[in-house]
Structure formats: structure tokens, C-alpha cells
Amino acid sequence: MTESVVVATNPFGTHRVLRPQGALPYAAERLDVSAPVRETEVMLEVEALNVDSASFTQLAQEVGRDEARLRERVLGIVSERGKMHNPVTGSGGVLIGRVAAVGAGRRDGLRVGDRLVTLVSLTTTPLALDEIGTINWNSHQIRVKGRAFLFERSLYAKLPDDLPESLAMSVLDVCGAPAQTARLVQPGMTVVVLGAAGKSGLLCSWVAAQQVGPTGRVIGIVPTAGQAEFLETMPQPLTVLKGDALDPVSTYELVGEATGGTWADLVINCVNVPNTEMASILACRNHGRVYFFSMATSFQGAALGAESVGQDVELLIGNGYAEGHADYALDLVRQNPALRAMIEQVARG
């Protein structure tokens, strides 16, 4: 085991912030990625990044889906910031890495050689990349070589040995969404899922359909006929509608017609592009709830937008962490082969 250096550490990682001093790692402009590992840290040899959907979509559009330009852009962001923190979307993703060194102050039983998936955003994880390998445009996964550091409070899961690593990383990247959905959905509810054919959308739709029961209803809204046809293969009671979440009025009318003018008790936004806040709000009934899991959300826009149309709804920020979320999401795909097959199909494109 690599010997650690005794350096004053903070459980939240502020000791790795280069600027501005005193900021938490997420808010930092730049993080320190220098070795060796410190007292309460873990150093990882990084094998792959799973860039979150909003960030990857924005980067793909920016570089015109050109592999060389995407490699250059990702290397540039990481080199400049010491982390994979998209300056446009403000989001990151997760990574797979092998434990290379464990600080002497760690008490969680990690050993050199353990393979982990981080459950804390890349926006708060010190990261240095030596090279970028293959890029999977559908799963948003990038093979890399580099190093990263986890803090005392950084969340992680040991890579399961009964699932392919690509599938595990895809599910764990969005594992907060189904866990939060399970908390929010009650029997008899009408639930609308925007972006229902993506990874988080599939997981949320599956959980919601299980929980609303025979007196409830789940409506999945997707932008294309192909996605609608794909979503209709889900073996759960689900109403699939083709609609444009960038058009709030048409979404309002679509959901109003589908629900007989009652709209949704709960709207879950899993869309990976900006400007879908108002469609989510207008699809919801007065005094209902809107859960924004998408990292493309403008929460300022959502708050001011709801006010502008006189809509009294509870706006919920999607927290990527919920106790037990990793096991919950992995067990969903373990226990439901049809759901697993759909997520794997999304990753393959």
C-alpha cells in the first residue's frame, strides 16, 4: 500500500480547492490533483467516465459529434479545472476506478485493487487525465487513463460482479432518480414522465407504474415516434405520448387531453436539454409536484416561470443522493430482465 502523507484534510474536500479558497469542491474554479493520497482520501486509477446526459449532449452538439474534438474538449475542461465540470451545464457524471492508494485515516475497509463506481458527481471529484480512449456516444461513456481522489464524505459503490460494468455505471449514474420516485409516488396518482425513454426516464417510469396501482396512471412523453415505439415495449401499464417538452403550451394541451382536464399529480422531468421547465410546470395540476431530475434544468427559470403563469406547484430539485439509492437501482435491473434489456438497448443506441 502506498504510504500516505499527513496533510490537514476536511471531510468535504476543501483542502483540495486551489481557488477560491474556502469554497467547497463543487463550487471551486480549480481543484488540486497532485499525488500522493492524503490522510482520509482514496486515490483511484481511473478507467472510464460516465458523463451525465445533459453534459454529454451539450458537448456532442458543441463539437459536432467529432471524436477528436470531443477528446480535446474533455481534456481541456479537466486540465483547466482539475475535475470534469461542464462550464455550460454545470454538471459532471461518475467514474469507474481501481483503488491505487488508501490514506492512513480511512476507516471504510477499502483495499488497493478494489474497483469502485463513484456516486458523487465528477464536478466535485479531483481528476487528472493522461489520455482518452474510446467514446460510446450512446451510453455517454468514455474510456480514459488518469487518477482521481475521493474524500471522507465522497460516496461510492463497489463495482458489482454480477452485472456488466457498462450497465452498472449507466444505472449508478442516475440511481438517485428511481429512489426519489419511489418516495414521491403514491397509489392512485397520475404521474407524467418527460423524457421517459432515457436511462433515468425508464427507471422512473418503471417504479412509478409499479407504485400507482390499478387506480393510478403513468404517462410517458417522448419527442420522437421511434422513442414512443420503443417505450411501448415496456411491460408495465404505461400511456405513451409523443410530445415536445420544448413547447410548454402544446404539452399542457397534450396532458390536459390525456387526463380529461385534471393534469398530473406529479411530473418527473428527465429531459437532457434546456428549456423544458415550463412544460413540466404546465403538465402539473395546481397544488401538485414537479420533480426536476434533469441537470439541464434552470431552477431560477422554473421558480419564476411558475409564478408567471400563476401555477401553485411544489418544485423539487433532484438530489442525486438518497439513502440506499445504489442498491435500489441495481436491484431493479437485477430483478426485472425487461427493464435491464431496455436500458442496455439505450446504451447501445
N, C-alpha and C positions, 0 to 999 in steps of 0.2 A: 504494500500500500504506500502511495506517495505521501511523504511527510508533509503535514500542513504547517503553515506559518501563523503564529498568533498575532492577529490583527483585530482591532476592535470592530466587532460586527454588530449589525442591527437585524432583528428577525425579519424585517420587511425589505432589507437590501439597500438602505440609504448609503451604506459605506461604499457601494459601487457607483454612486452617482457622481459624475465629474462636473456636470453643470445642469441647472443651477443648484448650488449647494443647498441641502435641506429638503430637496424635492424627493418624493417617492419615485421609484424606478419608472413607473408608467409615465409620469409627467416629465421625466428628465429629457433633456435635449440629447444627452450623450451618457453612455454607461462605460465603466471601466471593465475591460475584458481580459486583463492581464492575469497570467498564472503566477504563483500556484494557487491551489484551493485554500480558502481561509477557514477559520475555526469552526463555523457552523454551516459551511457550504458543502455542496456536492459539485464536482466537475464532471461534465459529460463529454464523451466523444460523440458528436452529432452525426447522425446517419441520414436523416430526412426531415424536411419541413412539411407540415400540412398548413398551407397559408389559408386563412379564413376566406369564405366565399366572397364577401364584399371586397376585400382587399385584392384577391386574385383576379376577380372580374374587372376591377378598375385597372390593375396593372396590365392585364391582357389587352384591354382596349387601348391603353396608352402606348403600348409597343406594337400594336397591330398583330398580335399573336406571333411575333418573331422571336424564336428561341434565343438567338444570340443577344438581342436587345433586352429580353426578359432577364437573362443571366446577368447582364451588365447592370440592369436597374436594381435587381435584388442585392447584388454585391455592393452597389453604390450606397443603398439605404443602410445596409448592415455596417459597412465601413464607416459611414458618416456618423451613425447613431449608436453603434455598439449593441444593436438589437434590431429585430425585424419589425419595424414600426412604420406602417404605411403613412406618409405625411398627408395623404389626401383623405383616406377613410378613417385614420386614427386607430386601425385595428391590426391584428397580427396573425394568430393561429397557434399551433402547437408543434412539438417536435418529438422525434424518436432519438434516443441517445443511449449509449452504453456508459455506465459509471466508470470513470477513469481514476477518480480520487475522492476520498471522503474526509472531511475535516474532523479533527480530533474531538470536537464538541458535538458531533451528530449523535442522536440517540434513537434513530428510527430503524436500525438494523440493516441499512443498505450496505452492500458489499461491492467491491470492484468487480466488474463484469456483469452486474445486473443491468437488464435492458428496461428502460423506462419510456413512458409517454408522458410528457408534461401536461398538466391540467391547468396551468396558469398561462396567460397569454404571452406570446412572443414579444409583445410590447413592453413587458416588464422583466424579460429574461436576458441577461447579458449574453451576447452571441458574437462569435467571430467565425468567419467562413474562409477556408483556404481554397475551396473550389466548389463549383456547382456541376452536377451531372445531369441525368435525365430529368425531363419535366413531363408530368402527366397533366395535360390540360383539362381533363375531365374530373379527376379526383382532386386537383389543386395541390398535388404532392410533388416535391422537388427533392431529388437525391443530392446530398451535399456531404462535404467533409469539413469539420470545424470543431469548435468547442463551445460549451455553454455552462452557465453556473446556476444552480438552484440555491435559494436562500432557506432559512429556517422555516419560514411560513409558505414556501412555494409548494403548490400541490402537484402531485404526480400519481401515476399508477404503474405498477409493474406490467410489462407487456404480457398479455395472456398467451399461453402456449396452445390454446385450442382454437384460435382464430387467426386468419392471415393478418400479417402486420398492417397491410394497407387498409383492410376493413376495420381493424381495431382503431387505427389512427383516425380514419374518417368518422367513426362513431364517437370516439372520445373528444374530437374537436368540437362537437355540438351536443355533448351529453347533458349540458345544463337545460336544454330545451325540453326534452321529454320529461325530465324530472320536475321542472316547473309546471309543465302542462298537467301532470298528474295531480299537483297540488291545487290547480285552478279549476279543473273541470269537475262538475257535479252532475249527477243523474238528471236527465230531463232538459239539459241545456241545449241551446242552438249555438254551435261553435263554427266560426269561419276561419279557415287557414289560408292565408295568402302566401303563394309560393309553395304550394303543397307537394310539388314533385321533386324538390331538392332533398338533401340528406336530412336537414333539421325538419323540413316540412313533412317528410314521410314519417319520421319518428313521432312528431306531434300529432299528425292525423291518426296514426295507429292508436296511440294512447287515448286520444280524445274519443275515438269511435268505441273503444273498449269501455270507457267510463260514462258516456252519456246514457247508455242503456236504451231499451226499446222505446222510451218516451222522448228521447233526445234526438239530435241530428247533427251531423258534421258535414260541412260544405267545404270542399277543397277548390280553390280558384287558381288557375294556371293560365299563362299567356298564349299558349300555342295548342293547336289541335293534336300535335304529336304528344305533348306532355299530358293532355287530357286523356288520350287513348291509353297511355302508359299508366296513369293514375287509376283508371277504371279497372286495372287488373288487380288492384288491392283487394284481398278477400275480407274486407271489413265493410259494414254499412256506411257508404260514403257517397254524397252527392257531388259530382264533379262538374264544374262550370268553367268555361273558357271566358276569361275577362282580363282587362288591362288595369293593373294596380296603379299605373301612372295616370289614369283617368279617374279621379275621385267621384265625379257625378255618375259616370256610367257604372262604376262599382256599386254606388249607392242604389241605383235603379235595379241592377242585376240582383243584388242581395234582397232588396225590397220585394221584387217579383217572386224570388225563390222562397221567401218566408211569409208571403201573404201580408207584407207590410209591417212585420214585427221586428225584423232585422236580428242581429246576433246578440246573444248574452255575452259572448266572449269572442274577440278577434285576436288571432295569433299571426303576427307578421314575421314571415321567414324569407322575405324577398331580399335579393342580394344587390339591388340597385337603389340609388337615392330617389327621393320624392314620392314615396308611397305612404307617407304618414296620413294624408287626408283621406285616401281611400280606406285605410284601416279604421279611421275615426267615423267616417260616414257609413261604414258597413255595420257599425255597432248601434244598438238601441240606446236611448237615453238611460243613464244610470248603469250601463254595462261596463265591461272592462276591455281594454286593449293592451295586449302583451307584445311589446316590441323586442323580439329576439334578434332581428337583423342589425348588424353592425353598420349598415348604411343609413340608419335612422338619424334624422336631426331631431333631437329631443326638444330643442328650442322651437323648431318648426311645428312639432306635434302639440306642444303646450299652447303656443299662440294660435295655431290653426284650429284647435278645438274651441277655443274662445271665440274665434272669428265667425264660426258657424253656429254658435250657441248650443254646443253639444256638451252635456254634463256627463262625461265618462271618466272612469278611473284609468289613468295612463301608467302602465307598469314597465319599468326598464328591465330588460332581460339580463339577469345576473348569470354569468357563465358557471357559477358555482352554486350547488345545492348539496347538502349532506347526502352522501351515498349515490351521487349522480353517475359516477363512472360505472359502478356495479349495476345500477339500474338499467342504464342504456345498453351495456354489454349483454345483460341477461335478456333484454328484449330481443336482440338479434339471435341469441343462442336458442331461445325458446320458440321463435317464430321464423321458420325457414323461408316463408314467403316474403317477409319483411327484409330478411337478410339478402335474398336474391334481388329485391328491388334496389336496395342500397348499392349492392355490387354492380348492378346494371347502370346506375347513375355514375358510379366511379369509372366504369368502362366507357361510358358515352354511347 
